[in-house]
Amino acid sequence: MTFTYTPELLAYMKQKNRSTILVELIELNNTDLEITELSIRLADARTRERFVTQKQYRVVETEVGEVLLPKFPLDYSETVAFGLRKFLCFRQITCKGISAPKPI
């Protein structure tokens, strides 16, 4: 599995002085509604340590940093591409190549 980054995301990571991307699986399970989504964000050193030690996320080294992946089964492509999307003054990290499994 290879990870790629857009130039905009690399510049944003450098600006924020962060090199760790955290991929979280967010689940909402209600009696009538079940939602599973991915949350992707930059993690600081304290958050990184908590997710690695307490939540046992696995660390995948990349050429510009690292990616923390959950121990839950996710669907991965051969190439995972991270990007940055801007809307007004908000920024969101995008990802192509990782998806949450479909509920049964």
Secondary structure as a PSIPRED ss2 file (coil, helix, strand):
# PSIPRED VFORMAT (PSIPRED V4.0)

   1 M C   1.000  0.000  0.000
   2 T E   0.000  0.000  1.000
   3 F E   0.000  0.000  1.000
   4 T E   0.000  0.000  1.000
   5 Y E   0.000  0.000  1.000
   6 T C   1.000  0.000  0.000
   7 P H   0.000  1.000  0.000
   8 E H   0.000  1.000  0.000
   9 L H   0.000  1.000  0.000
  10 L H   0.000  1.000  0.000
  11 A H   0.000  1.000  0.000
  12 Y H   0.000  1.000  0.000
  13 M H   0.000  1.000  0.000
  14 K H   0.000  1.000  0.000
  15 Q H   0.000  1.000  0.000
  16 K H   0.000  1.000  0.000
  17 N C   1.000  0.000  0.000
  18 R C   1.000  0.000  0.000
  19 S C   1.000  0.000  0.000
  20 T E   0.000  0.000  1.000
  21 I E   0.000  0.000  1.000
  22 L E   0.000  0.000  1.000
  23 V E   0.000  0.000  1.000
  24 E E   0.000  0.000  1.000
  25 L E   0.000  0.000  1.000
  26 I E   0.000  0.000  1.000
  27 E E   0.000  0.000  1.000
  28 L E   0.000  0.000  1.000
  29 N E   0.000  0.000  1.000
  30 N C   1.000  0.000  0.000
  31 T C   1.000  0.000  0.000
  32 D C   1.000  0.000  0.000
  33 L C   1.000  0.000  0.000
  34 E E   0.000  0.000  1.000
  35 I E   0.000  0.000  1.000
  36 T E   0.000  0.000  1.000
  37 E E   0.000  0.000  1.000
  38 L E   0.000  0.000  1.000
  39 S E   0.000  0.000  1.000
  40 I E   0.000  0.000  1.000
  41 R E   0.000  0.000  1.000
  42 L E   0.000  0.000  1.000
  43 A E   0.000  0.000  1.000
  44 D C   1.000  0.000  0.000
  45 A H   0.000  1.000  0.000
  46 R H   0.000  1.000  0.000
  47 T H   0.000  1.000  0.000
  48 R H   0.000  1.000  0.000
  49 E H   0.000  1.000  0.000
  50 R H   0.000  1.000  0.000
  51 F H   0.000  1.000  0.000
  52 V H   0.000  1.000  0.000
  53 T H   0.000  1.000  0.000
  54 Q C   1.000  0.000  0.000
  55 K C   1.000  0.000  0.000
  56 Q C   1.000  0.000  0.000
  57 Y C   1.000  0.000  0.000
  58 R E   0.000  0.000  1.000
  59 V E   0.000  0.000  1.000
  60 V E   0.000  0.000  1.000
  61 E E   0.000  0.000  1.000
  62 T C   1.000  0.000  0.000
  63 E C   1.000  0.000  0.000
  64 V C   1.000  0.000  0.000
  65 G C   1.000  0.000  0.000
  66 E E   0.000  0.000  1.000
  67 V E   0.000  0.000  1.000
  68 L E   0.000  0.000  1.000
  69 L E   0.000  0.000  1.000
  70 P C   1.000  0.000  0.000
  71 K C   1.000  0.000  0.000
  72 F C   1.000  0.000  0.000
  73 P C   1.000  0.000  0.000
  74 L C   1.000  0.000  0.000
  75 D E   0.000  0.000  1.000
  76 Y E   0.000  0.000  1.000
  77 S E   0.000  0.000  1.000
  78 E E   0.000  0.000  1.000
  79 T E   0.000  0.000  1.000
  80 V E   0.000  0.000  1.000
  81 A E   0.000  0.000  1.000
  82 F E   0.000  0.000  1.000
  83 G E   0.000  0.000  1.000
  84 L E   0.000  0.000  1.000
  85 R E   0.000  0.000  1.000
  86 K E   0.000  0.000  1.000
  87 F E   0.000  0.000  1.000
  88 L C   1.000  0.000  0.000
  89 C C   1.000  0.000  0.000
  90 F E   0.000  0.000  1.000
  91 R E   0.000  0.000  1.000
  92 Q E   0.000  0.000  1.000
  93 I E   0.000  0.000  1.000
  94 T E   0.000  0.000  1.000
  95 C E   0.000  0.000  1.000
  96 K E   0.000  0.000  1.000
  97 G E   0.000  0.000  1.000
  98 I E   0.000  0.000  1.000
  99 S E   0.000  0.000  1.000
 100 A C   1.000  0.000  0.000
 101 P C   1.000  0.000  0.000
 102 K C   1.000  0.000  0.000
 103 P C   1.000  0.000  0.000
 104 I C   1.000  0.000  0.000
